[in-house]
């Protein structure tokens, strides 16, 4: 069962993905976020749109008949993922890998603050908060996040440790 702390973070994530701000998650929300990334990163072949729509496809099983996912259904879906470690890891690692490869525009295998700022823009977040979030997650203070560091921060975001640097993945949500 998700803790209150996890529910608060994941509810914030729900609000981030709710691109049209109608209080539900729908296929169109994920398409819109994907299109923002495709445009920002000039990605060929709707690469981001396809990843986001694939994520939606997995989650659509909890959608109401009208195609809408409620906040409760979103939290229940993530709780189910959390309770299936193999599926959770595959889903979370797929997401971290997607973001890392899409955002690493200089191809050095690392994310720097300006690349992370693009992540915030793509998610529809205030890009001015990206530097602060990045600094909180860069706990070795080397000015970059490797794929292993980034993957760890993503895991921490979904976790239940209030002190974990990964809680800053989407900015100050807690």
C-alpha positions in Angstrom: 0.0 0.0 0.0 1.3 3.4 -0.9 2.1 5.6 2.1 0.6 9.1 2.5 4.0 10.5 1.4 4.0 8.5 -1.8 0.4 9.3 -2.5 1.2 13.0 -2.2 4.1 12.8 -4.7 2.2 10.6 -7.1 -0.8 12.9 -6.9 1.4 15.7 -7.9 2.7 13.6 -10.8 -0.9 13.0 -11.8 -1.4 16.8 -12.0 1.7 17.1 -14.1 0.5 14.5 -16.6 -3.0 16.0 -16.7 -2.0 18.3 -19.6 -5.5 19.7 -20.2 -6.1 20.2 -16.4 -9.5 18.6 -16.4 -8.9 16.4 -13.3 -8.5 13.1 -15.3 -5.8 11.4 -17.2 -6.6 10.6 -20.8 -4.7 9.4 -23.8 -4.7 12.9 -25.1 -2.8 14.1 -22.0 0.0 11.7 -22.7 0.0 12.5 -26.4 0.3 16.2 -25.6 3.2 15.7 -23.2 4.9 13.5 -25.8 4.4 16.1 -28.5 6.0 18.8 -26.3 9.1 16.6 -25.9 9.2 15.8 -29.6 9.1 19.5 -30.4 11.5 20.6 -27.7 14.1 18.0 -28.6 13.3 17.8 -32.3 12.9 14.1 -32.0 12.3 12.2 -35.3 9.4 9.9 -35.8 7.3 11.0 -32.7 9.8 9.1 -30.5 8.6 10.8 -27.2 4.9 10.7 -28.3 5.2 6.9 -28.9 6.9 6.3 -25.5 4.2 8.3 -23.6 1.4 6.6 -25.6 3.0 3.2 -24.7 2.9 4.2 -21.0 -0.8 5.2 -21.5 -1.5 1.9 -23.1 -0.3 0.1 -19.9 -2.4 2.3 -17.7 -5.5 2.4 -19.9 -6.6 -0.8 -18.2 -7.8 1.3 -15.3 -9.6 3.9 -17.4 -13.3 4.4 -17.0 -15.4 3.4 -20.1 -15.1 7.1 -21.2 -11.3 6.7 -21.4 -10.6 8.8 -18.3 -8.4 7.7 -15.4 -9.3 9.2 -12.0 -6.7 10.1 -9.4 -7.7 7.1 -7.3 -7.3 4.8 -10.3 -3.9 6.3 -11.0 -2.7 5.7 -7.5 -4.1 2.2 -7.5 -2.4 1.5 -10.7 1.0 2.7 -9.4 0.4 0.7 -6.1 -0.2 -2.4 -8.2 3.1 -1.7 -10.1 4.9 -1.2 -6.8 3.7 -4.6 -5.6 5.0 -6.3 -8.6 8.8 -5.6 -8.4 9.6 -7.1 -11.8 6.9 -5.0 -13.6 7.7 -1.9 -11.5 11.4 -2.1 -12.2 10.9 -2.7 -16.0 8.4 0.3 -16.1 10.6 2.6 -14.0 13.8 1.7 -15.8 12.2 2.0 -19.2 11.1 5.5 -18.2 14.5 6.5 -16.9 16.2 5.1 -19.9 13.8 7.0 -22.3 14.3 10.3 -20.5 18.0 9.9 -20.3 18.5 9.1 -23.9 16.1 11.8 -25.1 17.4 14.5 -22.9 21.1 13.8 -23.3 21.4 16.1 -26.3 25.2 16.3 -26.3 25.5 12.5 -26.2 28.0 12.4 -23.3 25.9 9.9 -21.3 25.1 12.4 -18.6 22.4 15.0 -17.9 23.5 18.5 -17.2 21.4 21.3 -15.7 20.4 22.8 -19.1 19.3 19.3 -20.4 17.3 18.9 -17.2 15.7 22.3 -17.8 14.3 20.8 -21.0 12.8 18.0 -19.0 10.9 20.5 -16.9 9.7 22.4 -20.0 8.5 19.1 -21.6 6.6 18.1 -18.5 5.0 21.6 -18.4 6.8 22.5 -15.2 8.4 25.9 -14.3 11.8 25.7 -15.9 13.1 28.2 -13.4 12.8 25.4 -10.7 14.9 23.0 -12.8 18.2 24.2 -11.5 17.2 23.9 -7.9 15.8 20.4 -8.5 18.9 19.4 -10.3 21.2 20.6 -7.5 19.2 18.7 -5.0 19.4 15.5 -7.0 23.1 15.9 -7.8 24.3 14.8 -4.4 27.9 14.4 -5.4 27.9 18.0 -6.8 29.7 17.2 -10.0 27.2 19.1 -12.1 25.8 16.1 -13.9 23.7 13.0 -13.5 24.8 9.7 -14.9 22.2 7.1 -16.0 22.7 5.2 -12.8 22.3 8.4 -10.7 19.2 9.4 -12.6 17.7 5.9 -12.4 18.3 6.0 -8.7 16.6 9.4 -8.3 13.6 8.1 -10.2 13.4 5.1 -7.9 13.7 7.4 -4.9 10.8 9.5 -6.3 8.5 6.5 -6.2 9.8 5.5 -2.8 8.9 6.4 0.7 12.0 8.1 2.1 11.3 11.8 2.7 15.0 12.6 2.8 15.8 11.0 -0.6 17.2 13.5 -3.3 14.9 11.9 -5.9 11.9 13.5 -4.3 13.0 16.6 -6.3 12.5 14.8 -9.6 9.6 17.1 -10.5 10.6 20.0 -8.2 9.5 20.8 -4.7 6.5 18.5 -4.5 6.7 17.6 -0.8 
